Amino acid sequence: MPRAEDKNNCLKAYRLLVRGTVQGVGFRPFIYRLATRLELKGYVKNVGQGVEIYLEGGSKCLQRFLQALKDDLPPLARMESLDWQEAEPEGRDKFIIDRTTSGKSFVFISPDIATCPECLKEIETPGERRYRYPFTNCTNCGPRYTIVSKLPYDRKSTTMAHFKMCPDCRHEYENPLDRRYHAQPVACPQCGPQLILLEARSRKPENKPLDSAIKLVKEGKILAVKGLGGFHLICDPFNLQAVQRLRKIKQRKVKPLALMARDIKAVSEHGFLRQAERNWLTSTRRPIVLLKKKKDIPGIAPEADTLGFMLPYTPLHHLLLKELRLIVATSSNRKDAPIIKDEAEIGSDLCDFILTHNREIAMRADDSVMSIVRSKPLFSRRARGFVPFPQKVPDSLKSKARILAVGGELKNTISIYKDGYVITSQFLGDLDDYENFGYFLETIRHFKSLFDFKPDLVISDLHPDFRSSSYARSLGLPHYLLQHHFAHVLAPMIEHQIPGGDRVLGISFDGYGYGDDGQAWGGEFLLSDYTGYKRYAHLDYLPLPGGDAAVREPWRMALSFLFKAFGRKYPRLKSLQLIPAGKQEAVIELIEKRMNTSLTSSAGRLFDAVSFLAGLAPEKIEFEAQAPARLEAAASFAAPTARTYSYLFLTDKLPYRLDFSPAIREITEELARGQAPGLIAIKFHNTLARAIVEVSLLARQEAGIDKIILAGGVFLNRILLEKAEYLLNKNGFKVWRPIYYSPGDESLSLGQIAYGLSLTAK
C-alpha cells in the first residue's frame, strides 16, 4: 500500500538511468548507502546501458539524493549522463541492490587502477588474512579492463569467473556496507589466484615463489613477471651484466629501459621531480613518467637525458619492491611484437625464470608513458590506466551512426564511436609486424563484444597500402579515407571539444604521412575545420633518397639537405667521414636522377638530418625517432640561448614553403669552426619554433585564424613543444595540443572518428 503523503514532503517516485564509468567502481553500494541514509526505498542494478535506479520517498529527500549523486561520487566513478523521469510509487518497503539485467550494452568500464591505501595496508599487516597476498583488491582498485570479456561488468564476465569465493570473501562481496561489495576480482589466499615461479627452460616450479623471485633478481637473474596487462622482464638495474643480457634479449642496444621504484624517495635519487610529475607518478593511473636525469644509472638510458620511472601498481609489485627498491621493468615483447600475456609464449630465450599466476589476462595492455610539459601530460604511449577512457564529442558532431576508425600503420590504435562517445584503444604497435596485426584484430573483436558495437561505416588512412586500410576495405562497409596530417589535427579538436564550424591552423609535424599529391608529407600547416582542410604552408620539398632506407639511415637525409644547400660541392663534414665515398655518391645519384626517391616535406626528416650533421645520430637507427631524440637531449643540456638560424619563407604562391637551406649552410659553417653540438641543437629548436610563429602570424593576417593546433609525433619533442606553445601564447594565439592522447600516430583513429562524425552528424 502506498504511504500517506506528508503535505510538506509529498511521496514521489523516480526512475533514473546513469551512464558513464559506473560499473565495477563501487557505484551501486554508494547508491545503497545514500538511499538508506535518506530513508528512500527502491532498488539499484546494473543494466546494459549503465546503472538503473528506482527511488521513492519524500520529494525533499529525492532532491538531496540527486544533489549528492552529483557531488559525492566514489573515487573511480565518472557520471557521463543522468536521465530521469517521474514514476508511479510502488509502495516498496526497503532499498535493495537488485540483480543485473543483461541486454544491449554501452557502459564504460574503468581502466585498471593501482592498489589503494586500504588494500596496501592489509597486505603489509601481519595477522590480516590478506597479508602478503599478491591479488588483493577492492572496489576502489585493482584490475578492470584487462580482465573483463563483456559487459555488464559481473564476475562471470571476467577472468575471475572460475575462482569460487570462500565464505569470508562471499560475505564481503554480498555486504553493501563493505568496500568489497561486488568487487568482481575479490579474492584471498584461500580462494583466489596463486603465484607460481617456474624455471624458464624446464618449467619446473620453485618453492616460495615470491621470496625465491626476490632472491633470484638479487643474484642477477632475469625474470618474466605477470602484471595486469602482460608480462614485464625485470632485473637489477645496478647489475650491469644483467642489464646488458636483457638488452641482448630485447635486441635493444641503446633504447631506454623503464624502471619501477619502491617509492618517491627512490625516484628522487635519480630523477628531478616537479610537483606535476610527482602527482602523476603517485596517481591511481601509475604511468611511466620521464624525468630529467639527476643521477645516471649506467646502461639504462645511455643516450637520453631522461629516465622513465613508475611506481608499483599491483600488490605483487609492492611485495617485490619491499625488498628490491628499484628494478628494471620493461615490456616482455620480442622486438616490434605485442606485449606477452600468457606464459606459454615465453621461452627460455627471454628470461631465466617466470613469475606467473593462474588469473588469465583478457586483454593485453602496455604501461602508459608520459612526459610533463608546462604542467600537463605529454603521452608517448597511452595504454594501461587510461584505456578505455570515454571521450565525449561536441553536441554539434553527435551522430546516430556507429563508426569504426582503424588508424594508421605505425603506433596503431583503433577507435569506435557510439551514442555520443569515442573510445580509443590502448597502443597496439606497428601493423607491419604480423603479431601486432593479430593484436589489432583481437582488439577490434574485444571492443565489438565489450561495447555491443556493430559499425555502420569505417574510416582509414589515405595510404592505400597500409594493412589497416586493407582491413577497412575488406569489411564491405561504406569506407572513407582521410589524409594523415588532417587526422592529426582533428584529434585534439575533438579532445578539447572545439565546436563544429570553428576553423584552426593545424600544425602537423611528423615523420611521414601519405599526401594528397602522392608525396611524403610531414611538415604541414593546414587551415582546418571538421569537414576539410586547405594546405596553407609546408616545409619545402626535397628528395627522400631510397625511400624507407632514408628513414632508417639519417645520413641519407643529411646528404639530401646538403645537396639542396650546396649542390655537388657540399662540405665533407666530420660526421660524413663515417660513410664511404661510394655510398655517398650512390645516394647523390638517386637524388639527381630521382630514382627510388619521392619528395618529402617531413619535419622528422629535417630533425634526422640536423642530428646527423651535428655528429649525434648513428649511421643506422635502432628505433624510430632515435636521431631526433639525440638532438633533443643535446639541446636539453646546452646553455640557454635565444639565437636562431636563417631560413626562407617562400610566399610566392599557396601553399607557402619553408626552406631551411640557409640554416643548413650556417650549421655547416659552425661545425667547421668546432661549434659544440649542444648549441647547434638548441639554436635549431629555436629556429623551428620561430618559423611556426611566423607562419601562424601570416595565417592570422590573411585568414583571420587565431586558434592553433599542435599535433604529430615531432611534438613529442618537449623542447620544441614548450617553445612553440610559449611563443604562440605570447603572440595572442589560443593553442591546443593533445593532453590525454599522444600527439603521435596513436591519435590518428581519434581524428578519423571526428571526420566520420562530420559526415554523419545531424
N, C-alpha and C positions, 0 to 999 in steps of 0.2 A: 504494500500500500504506500503511495506517495506520502511523504511527511507533510504536515500542515505548514503553510507558508508563514514566515515571520514578515510582518508588513514592512519592517526596516531592512530586512535581509532576505528577500524572497528566494524560494527554491528555483535554481536554474540548472540546466544541463548543457554540456558542450561535447562535441567530438572534434578532436584535434589530430592532425597529421603533421609530424615533424620530420623534415628531410635534412639530410646532412650526415656528418660523421657521428652517428647516434647508436650504432650497434657495436658491442664489444668494448665500450668505454665507460661502463658504469652508469649509463643513462637511465635505464629502467629502475634500478634501485634508488637513484636520485629522485625520480618521479614518485616512487612509492613513499619515500621518506617525506618528501614535500607535501604530497596529498594527505598523508596520515597526520602530519603536524597541523595542517589546516582543516582537519576533520572533513575532508572531502571523500566521497565514495566513487567507486567505478573500477577502472582497470587500465593497465598499460601493457602493450605487447608489441613485439617485433612483427612487422609486415614487410612485404617485398619492397615497398616504396620508402620505408623508414621505420618510424615508431608511431603507433596509433594510441591515442589516449582518450578514454571516455571519463568525464567528470560530472558529478552532480553535487550540489550543495548551495550554500548561500552565495548570492551574487558578489558580495564584497570579498569573500574568500576566493572566489574564482578570479577576481581581478588581481588579488595578491598573488595567486598562483601564476598567472600569466606574466606578471612582472618578475617574479623570482625565476621563472623559466628562462627569461632573457638575461638576467643579471648573475645567476649563481650556478652556471653550468659546471659539470665535472671537468677536471683539467684537460682531458683529451677530447671532450665532446666539442663539436662545431655545428651549430644550427644554421643551415643554409636558408630554410624557409619554414614558415609555420602557417598552415591553413586550418581554419576552424569554422564551425558553424553551430548554431544553437540546435539543441535536440530536445525531444520529449523526455522528462525524467522517468527513469525506470524503477525507482524506489529501491536501489541497492542498499545493502546494509554494511558494506565494508569496501575497502580498496584492495585490489589484488594485482599481482603480476600474472597475466594470463599467458597461455601457451602461444608460441609463434604461429602465425598464419603464413603459409607459403603462397607463392604466386609470382607474377612478373616482378622483377626486382630492378631497382636503380637506387640503391642505397650506398653510401660511401663508407668504406672500411678504413679504419685507422691505419696509418703506417706502423711499422714496428717501433716500439718505444723502449728506451733504456730503462734498466732496473730502477724502481722508485726507492726513496729512502727507507720506507717501511719494510719492503722486501729485503733490502740490503742489510738492514738491522737484524732481521730474522736469520739470514744465512751467516751472520757474524757472531751470533749469540749462542754460546754453549747451552744446551738444555732445550732450546727451541726445536720443534720437530722437523723444521727445515734447515737446521744448522748444517752449513756447508753443502746444501743441496743445489746443484747447478741449474735447476729448471724451475726455480721459484718465481712466481709472478702473481699479479692480481689484476683487477680491472683498470688500474692506473699504469700498468707497464707490461712489457713482455711482447712476444711475437703476435702479429696480426696478419698483415698482408702475405707474409711468406708461408703461413700455414693454412690459409683458407682456400678452399677449392670452389665454393659457390656461396651465394647469399640467399636468404637471410643468414646472418652470422650466428650459427649454433655449433655446438661441439661436433655433432655428426657431420658437419660440412667442413671440418678441419682435419689436419693430420693427427689430432689427439683422439680421434673417434674410437680407436681400438684400445685406448687405455681406460679401463674400468675404474671409476673413482672408489677409493676406500671410504668407510663410514665417516671419517673425520673430514675428508675433502668434500664428500657429498653434503655434509651438514653446512660447511662454508658456502658451497655452491648454491644451496637452496635457501639460505638465510638472507632475506633482503637487507638486513642491517649489517651484514658482513661485507668487507671491502672485496671479497672474492665471490660475491653473489654473481652467478652466471659469467664468471671469468672463464672463458671456454678452455684455455690451456691449463687450468688449475691442476696441480699435481703435488705429490710429496714423495719421499723416498720409498714409501710402501707401495704406491700405485702408479707412479709416473715413469717417465723416461729415465734411462740409466746410462751412465758413461761407460765407454768401452775403449781400452787402449790396445791397439794392435801393432805388432811388428810389421812393417810395410811389406817385406818380402814374403814371409811365411804366413802372415795373417794370424800368428799365434797371439792370443790375448795375454796381457800382462796384469799382474795383481795391483791393487790400489791405483786405479787409473790416474787420478788427479795428482797424488803425491809422486807417482812414478814419472808422469809427464813433466812436472816441475824439475825433478832431478835430471831428466834427460836433456832439457833445454840448458840447464846449468853446465852439463857435460859437453855442450857444443853440438848437440843433435838438432836436426830439422824435423819439425812436426807439422802434420796437417791437422788443423783443429776445426771442427764443425761449429759454425756460428749460426746466425739466424737465416741468412740468405745464401750460404755456401761456406766453403772451407777457406781458412787462412793458412798460409805457410808461415810458421813462426820460428824464430831463433833468437839467440842472444845477440843484440846489436853491437856489443862490445867485444865479441869474439870475431875478429876479422876473418879468420879461416872459415867460420860458419857462414858469415855474410858472403864471402867470395864463392863458397859452394852453392849458396842459394841463388846468387846471380848466374852461375853457370847453369843451374837447373832451369831458371826462368829465361835463359838466353837474354839477359838484361845486363849489359856491360856497365852502363852508367845511369840509366833511368832511375829516378829516386824510388826508394822503398819507404812504405808507410810505417809509422811507429805507433804503438799503443802504450800509454803511460799509466801508471797506477793512479796518479792524481795531478792536480795543477802544479804542485810544487815540483814534481819530477819534470813536467813540461817546461816550467820556467827556468830550469837549469840550462836548457839547450836552445830555447827559442824566446824571442822578445814577445811579450804579451801585452796587448792593449785591452781595454775593457770589453770592446765588442767581440774580440777573439776569445776572451775568457768566457763571455756569455754563451757563445756558440759551442765551445768545447764542452761546457757543463750542461748544455740544454738536453732535453729529453730526446732530441734527434741524433745526437752524438756523431756529427760528421767528422771527417778528417779536415783539419784546418791547417793551412800552410802558414808557417811563421818564419819571419826572418831569423836567420841563424844567429845565435848568441855564442854557443859553444858547439863546434862541429863534432860529429861522430864519424870517424873515417869509414868510408865505404858505403855510407847510407845515401847520400845525395852529393856525389863528388863534384858535379858541375853547377849545381843550383845554389841560389842564395837563400833558399828556404829549406825547412824540414817540415814534413807533414805529420801531425800528431792527432790522435784521437784518444778519448778516454774509454774505459771499459763500458760496454752497454748490455752485457748479459751477466747473470750470476757466475757462469763459468769463467768469463774474462776476469771478473773481480777476484775470484778464487785463485786464478793463475797469477795475477798481478800482486796479490798479497805477498808472494814470495819472490817474484821476479822483478818487480818495479818498472821495468821498461823492456819491451820486446819488439822485434820486427814483426809486423802483421800485414803481409801482402796477400793479395788475392791468389787463390790456388790455381788459376787458369794457366794452361800452357800458352806459349806466345800467340797472341791475337785471338785466342779462343775464349768462350764464356767461362765464368767462374764455375767451379765444380761443386755440385750439391750432393752427390752420392759417393760413398767411399769406394764403390765398385769401379768408379772412373779413375781412382788414384792408384798409380803403380809405384813400385819401389824406385823408379827413376825420379819421382817428385819429392820424396821425403824418406826419413828413416822410420818414423812411427806415425800412426794415425790415431788421434784422439777424437772419437766419434760418439754417437749416441743413436738410440732407436726411435727418435721422433723424426719423421720424414720432413723434408722441405718441399712444399707445394710449388713455390715459385722462387727461383733464384734471384738474388739482388746483391750487387756490389755495395761497398761503402760509398757514401757521398763524399765529395771532395770540394772544398771551397777555400778561397782567399777572402779577406775583408778589405774592401776599398771604400774609402770615405764612409766608414762605419756600417757598410751594407755588404751582404754576401755577394760573392762573385763565384758562381759554380763552374768548376771544370768537369765535374761529374755529379749528376743528380740521380740518386737511387735510394738506398735504404734510409728510412727515417722521413722521407719526403714524398714517397710514392705509396698509394695513389691519391695525391692531393687533388681535390676538385677545383677547377678553375672556372669561376663564373664568367659569362660573356656579357658584354653590354646589351642592354634591352633592345637597342636598335638592330642587333645582329641575331636575336633569338630566332630559331627556325624549328619547324616540325620535322625536318629531315634528320636522319641519323647518318653521321659522316665518319668514315674511316680515313685517316691520313697515315701514310706509311713512311714518311720521312725521306732521308737520302740514302747514301751508300755507306758513309763513314760515320762513326759515333751515332749510330741509328737509335731512334725511339719510334714508337707508334703512338698515335693519339686517337681517341674516339670522342665524338660529340653526341650528346643525347639530353633532351629536356633542359636545355639552358646551361649545361656544364660540359667542360672539356676535361678528360682525364688523360694524362700523358704517362707513358710507361717509364720504367727505370731505364737507364743506359743499357743498350743491348750490344754495342760493339760494332765492328766493321763487317758488313754483309758480304764482302768478298771472301770471307772465311766461311767454309761450309757449315761448321758447328754453330757459328753465330747466326747464320741464316736459319738454322733449325731453332735457335733460341727466339729469333724473330717470329717464326711461325707458332712456336709454343706460347709466346706472349699474346699473340692475337687470339689464339684459341682460348686462353685463360680469360682475357678481357671479355670475349663474347659470352663465356659461361658465367663469369662473375657479375657482369652488369646487364645480363639479359639483352645482349646487343646484337642486332642484325642490321648491317649498313644498307643505306639506300644509294649511296654513291661513294666513290673512293677518289682520293687525291694523292698524286705522287710528284716527285721532282721532274723537271723538264728533261733531264738527261735520259735518252731512250734506252741506254744500256745498263742502267742501274738494276740490280736484282729486285729492289723494292718496286721499281717501275714495272718490271716484267710481271711480278706478282700481282700488281694492281690490274694490269691488263687481263690477267688470267681469270679474274673474278666474274667477268661478264656483267659488270655494273656500269652505270654512267661513270666515266673516268675523265678526270681533269688533271692537266699537268701545270705545274707552277714553277716559274723561274726561281732558282735557288736563293738569290740575294733578296728578292722581294719577299720570300717566305721568312728570311731572317728578320726583315723589317717588321712584318706583321706580328711576329710572336710577342715582342714587348708591347706592341699596341694593344693586343688583346689582354695581356697580363695586367697592364695599367688601366684597362677599361676606357681607352680613348674612344669617344663616340664615333659612330659611323658618320661619314661626311667630312670629318676633320682631315686636313692634309698635313703631312710631315715631310721633312727632309730625312730620309733614311740613309744613314752612313753605314754601309755594309762592307766590312773588310774581312777577308778570309783568304784561304789558300787557293780554292778552286770552286767554281760553280759554272755549269753549262749556260752560256749566254744566248740571248735571242738571235744573235748573229752567228752562232756556232763556235765562237771563240771562248777562251778560258777566262771568265770574269773573276774579279776578286777584290777590286778597289773601287766600289761603286757609291755614287751619290744619287739616290732615287727619290724624286718627288712622288709621294705615295699617299693613297688612301686605301681602304679595304678592297676597292674594286679594281685597282690597277695602278700603274706607275709610269713615270717618264724618266728616262735615263738623263739626268741633268749634267753629271760630270763623272769622270773616272780617271784612274791612273792611266797614263798614256800606254798604248800597246807596245810590247816588244816581244821578240821571239822566245818561245819556250823550247829550247833545243833538246830533242829527244823525248818530248812529251813527259811521261811519268818518270823517266830517268832524271829529269831536271828537278823533280820533287825530292828524289832520294839523294841526289848529289848536288849540293848547293853551289859548288864551283861552276857548274854549267850556267846558273843564273848570274853568277858574278861575271862570267865572260860575256853573257848577253848584254848586261848593263855597261860593261867596259866597252864592248864593240859599238854600242849606240853612242857612247860619250866620246870615243876616240877613234873609232874605225880600227883598221888592222894595226895601227901603231899604238895600241893600248899598252900601258906600263906593265912590266913584268914584276908585279909585287911579290913580296916575300911569301905571302900565303899561296900564290900560284906556283911557286917553285916546287911544291909537292906534287904537282900534276905534270906528267910527262908532256913534252912539247908536241908529240904526235897526237896525244889525246886532245890537247887544246886545239890543234889545227883541225882535227876531225869535227869538233863542235863548231868552230868558226865556219867551216864549210856547210854544216847543217843550217846555220843561221843565214849565210849568204844565199844558199840555194833553196831555202825554205823546205828542206826535206825532213819529214818526220818532225815537223816544227810548226805548231799552231801559234797563235798570238795570245798573249795574256796581259791582263790589267791587274794582276794579283798583288795585293799589299803583302801577303805572306811571302811571295817570291822576292819582293823587294827586301824584306827583312832577311831572307836567306842570303841574298847577295851581299848586303852590307856586313852581315855577321861573318861571312867567309872572307871578304876583303880585309876585315879588321883582324883576321887571324883567330877567330873564335869558333867558327863552325868546323866540323870534321869534313873530310873528303866525302864520306858517305854517312848519312844519318842513321841512327839506331831506331828512333821513334819520331812520330810526327811532331813538328814544331821544336825539335831539338835545337836547330840553329837560332831561331828567334829567341828561345829561352836563354841561350848563352848570351845573346846580345842584351836581353833584359837584365840578366844577372850582372853583367859588366856595368851597365848603367846604374844599377842599384847601389853599387859600391863606389861609384865615381863622385867626386866633389860636385855639389850643385852648381849649375850654370844656366843662364838664360840664352846662351848663344845658340845660333841655328846655322844651317847650311842654306844655300840658294836653291831655288827650283823655278821652273817656268810654269805659269798658269796660262794655258792657251785658250783664249776665249773668242777665237775667230768664228766658231760655229758650234752648235749644240750637237752632241754633248761636249761640254768643255773638257779639257785634259790637263792633267798634272804631269809634267815631265821633270824627273829627278836627275837628269843627266848632269846639270850643274853641281848638284850635291855629290854625285859620284866623282866628278873631277876634283872637287875640293877635298873629299875624303882621301883620294889617292895622293894628293899633294901633302896632306898632313901625315899620312903613313910614311911617305918618303922622308919626311923630316923627323920620323921617330915618335910621332904623337901616340900617347897611350890609348889602347882600345877603349878603355872606360869613358874617356872624354868624348871620343867619336860616337860611342853608343848613346850617351846622354844627349849630345847635340842632334843626333839623328831622331831620337824620340821627340825632342823639342820641335824639330822641323816638321815632322808629320802632324803633330798637334796643331802647329801654326797653319799648315795647309788646310786642315779640317775646318778651322775657324774662318779662313779666308773664303773658302767655297760657301760656307754657311752664311756669311755676311752678304755675299752676292745673291744667294738664293732669297734672302730676306728682302733685299733691294728690288730684285726682279720679279719675284713670285709672291712676296708678302708672307713668307714662311718664317715662323718663329718657334716652331716645335721641331726638335731634333731627336732622332732615334739613333743610338749607337748599338750596333749588333754585328755578329760574325766573330769567328774564332780569334781573329787578331786582337779583339778587345778582351781576351783573357790576359793580355799583357797589362799588368797592374799599373805600370808607369804611364803608358800611353793613355789608358782609360782615365786615370786620375788627372793627367794634364789636360786632356781634351775636355773632360767634364768641367773642370775648373775654369778653363778659358771660355768655354761656351756660356757658362753661367755668368761669368764676368761681363760678357758682351750682351747680356739680356735675353739669352735663349732659355726656353724651357727644355730640359734634357731628360730623356728616359732611356734606361738600359735595363736588360734583364736583371731581376733580383732573385726570384725563386726558380729561375730556369737558367740554363747555361747560355751564353751568347753564341756558343759554337753550334755545330750541326745537330746536336741533341734537340734543339728548339725548332728545327725545320717542320716537324709534324704539327707542332702547335700553330705555327704560321700558316701551314696548309689548311688547317681547320678554319682559321679566320677567313681565308679566301672562300672556302666552301660555304661558309655562313653568308658571305656577301652575295653569293649566287642564289641562295635559297631562302634568305630571311624574308618574312612577310612585312 
